[in-house]
Amino acid sequence: MQPTQSILSTWDKFQDFPMETLTKVWYNAKGLDKKQRDVSLMREHRHEYGITGNCFDLALWLLDEFKRDGVEAYPIGHDINSEHAHVAVIAVNEHGNRYFCDLGDQWLCPILIDTNSQDYTNEKVEGFFPAAKVQVQEKYHHLQIHYHRPNGKVSSQMFQTVPIDIPSFLKAAEYCQNLIHPNPLLECRIPLKSETAHWEFYNWESFLSTTEGLEEEPKLTGIEEWVEKIHQKTGYHKGFLFDALNRYRDIQSKL
């Protein structure tokens, strides 16, 4: 189920890339007509502020990096052109095997989805997603993913594995970048003891998911404290964080 080196070497460039909506609200406030950033601009923003973006940003960036590295890849998703849209990438290795790559949900590693491969299993496997075992199975161009949490809870997700053509993908990305939800979100992977845990900041609360379960962290009071905490987790520029979080406060104050 593990990816071959040709795919893993590209994926590993993104190991410290969070998924977040802070960049969306910050960039949206600039008032530009085009809200989806080009990969070249994402790279500039990463260099200047340490920031990444949401699932569309990360998928576009990963696709571009695969292309640079000579790996065939294409976007997939579910609920495209809706507020529930989520996108990921399928990469194809030198043997024609397909691997599901999802930076938006902060997977640890791409996973094999070809059921006819000798390396495939439909059993629960670990080491692919933080604080959960996963099962993947593709039928009739639909990829079903089951997440098995330490407390016994099981959640599921379904993707269409038919490639999304790039014009349609960019149209969906633009639609998504124009949708501003009032609650800030950031997710990242952090090393913790002998595992990689999942840390989430959502609507002024934070949570840590490990193989021992979900831990709700103590609440913070002011934006300055959140700036410091998110900076410690991500390395994001403090000035950027202060700006983006204040914009969310302004949005919520008008509800």
N, C-alpha and C positions, 0 to 999 in steps of 0.2 A: 504493500500500500504506500510505501515511502516513495517520494519522487526521485528520479535519477538526477545526477549531479548537474546536468545541463539546465534543469529547471530550478533546482535548489540554489544554485549559485546566483541566479537572478533574484529569486525570492529573498535570499538572505540580505540583500541590500536594503530591504524594507523592515527588518526586524524591530527597529526602534521607531517606526512610524505609527503614531496614534491615528485613530479615526475620530473626527470631531466635527461639530457644526459651528465652532467659534470662528473659524476662518470664513465660513459662508456669511455670517452676519457682519463681520468686519469688512469683507470685500463688497458685499451688497451695499453697504453704506457709502461707498465711493460714487454711487450713482451712475455707473457705466451701463450702457445698453446690454452688453454681453456679460452675463454673470458667470458662465463656465470658463474658468481659466485654462489657457493653453499649458501644456506640460512645461514649456520653457519658462513661463511665468511662475509656475509652481516651484520650479527649481530655484528661481531667484528668491521667492518668498521663504523657501526652506533655508537658504543660505543666510538671508537677512534676519529672519525672525524665528527660525527653527520649526516652522509650522508645516502641516500637511494638508488635511482637508477631510471631506466626507467620502462615502463609498464610491461616488462617481469620480471624484478627483483621484482617489487611490487606484481605481481600476484603469483609468486613462494613463496614469503614470506607470503602472505595472505593464500595461500593454506596450507602451513606448519602450520600456526597458527590455522587455522580451524581444521586441523587434530589433533593437540595437545589438542584442546578444545572439540574434539569428535563430530564435525559437518561435515556432508558429504558435499564435495565441489569438483568442477572440473573446469578446464580451458576451456574458449571459446574464439573466436576471429573472425577477418576478415582479408582478404588479407595476410594470413600467408605465410611466406617465400617470402615476397616482401618488398620493402622499405616502403610500406604503411601499414605494419602489425600493428595491435593493438590487445591486449589481455586483458581479464577481467576474472572474476570468477563468477560462479553460486554456491550459497550455498543453501542447502536444510534443512528446519527446521524439527522439530519433528513431524509435521503434514504432511510432504511431500510437502510443498509449496516451490517453487523456488524463489530465490531473486538474482537479478543482482547486482554485486559488482564490481565497477570500480575505483580502486585507480589511475590508469594511467591517467584518465581524471579528477581526483580530485573531484569525486562526494562527496556530503556531507553525503550520507546515502544509504545503499542498498535499492532496490525497488522491490516489488512483480511483477512477470511477468506471473503468472498463471491466465489466463483469466477466468477459471471456478471457481476461489475462490470467496467467497462472499465479500471479502475485496478488490477485484480488481475493478478498474475503468479505462476506456480509456479516461477520461477527463484530461485536463491539471492539474497538481498538482505542488505545490511548496514545498520547504524544502528539496529537494533531490539533486539539482545541484546549484552551486553558480550563482546568478544573472540571473536565467532563470527558467521558468516553463517547465516541461517535460511531454510528453505523451509516453507511452510504449505499444506495442502490438505485441504479438507473433503469427505467422501463419506459419504452415508447417516448423517448426524448424528454423525460421528466426525471429529475434527480431528487430523490427523497433522502433527507438527512435527519437522523434521530440523535439527539443530544441526551446522554444519560448522566445526570448530576449525582454527586455523592449522597444526597439525601433520598435518592430513589426517584426523583422527579424526572420525567422524560418530556422533552419538547421536540417539535418537528418543524421542518422547513422544506419547501418544495421549489425547485428551480426548473425552468425550461432550459434544456441544454442545446436547443437550436441556436446557432450564432445570431446575435443581433447585428445587423449591418451598421456600419459606422455612422452614416447620416441619421439613422433612427436613434442610435445610441446617443449621439450628440444633442439631438432634439430632446430626448428624455432627460439628459443631463441639464440642459438649459432650463427645462421645466422645474426640475428638482431644485436647482440653485436659486430659483425665484420664490420658492416656498420657504418662508421663515416661520418656524415653530417657536413659540415663546419660551421654551425650556432649553437651556444650554446642555450640551452633551459632549462628553469626551471619554473615550475608552482607550486603554493602552495595556501592553503586556509588560510585566515587571518581574525580574528575577527575584525569587523568594525561597530561601533555603535550597531544597533540591529540586524545585520546580519553577515553571514560569506561570505566575499568577495573572489574573485579569483584574485591572483596577478601573472603576467607572465613576465618573462624576456626572450626575444628572440632577438638574433643577435644585442646586444648592445642597445636595447630599452626595455622599461618596460611599462606595462599597468595594470590598475586596473579595474576589472569588478564588478559592484554593481547593485542593483536593479534600480539605477538611470541612468545606462548606462555605457559606456566604456570611461575611462579616460586615455589619453596618458600622461605619466609622463615626466617631464623635462629630457632632455638627459644629460648623464654624459660623461666626457671626457676620463678619464684614468681607467686602470684596478683597481687601488687602490680604486677608488670611488665605482666601482662595487662590489669589495670584501666587502667593508664596508656595502653597501646597501643589498646585498644578505645575508650577515651574520646577519644583523638586522632582515630580514624577516624569516630566516630559522634556525639560530644558527649554521650553517655549520662552521667548522674550517677554520679560515682565511688562514692558510698556504695551505690547500687543495684547497680553492677557487683560490688563487693566482696561484697555479700550473696549475689547470684545465683551467682557463681562458687564461693563457699565452699559453697553448697548442693550444687552439682555435685560438689565434692570429697568431701563427706559421702556422697552417693549412691554414688560410685564406690568409696569405702572400704569399703562394706558389701557389695560384689559378691563 
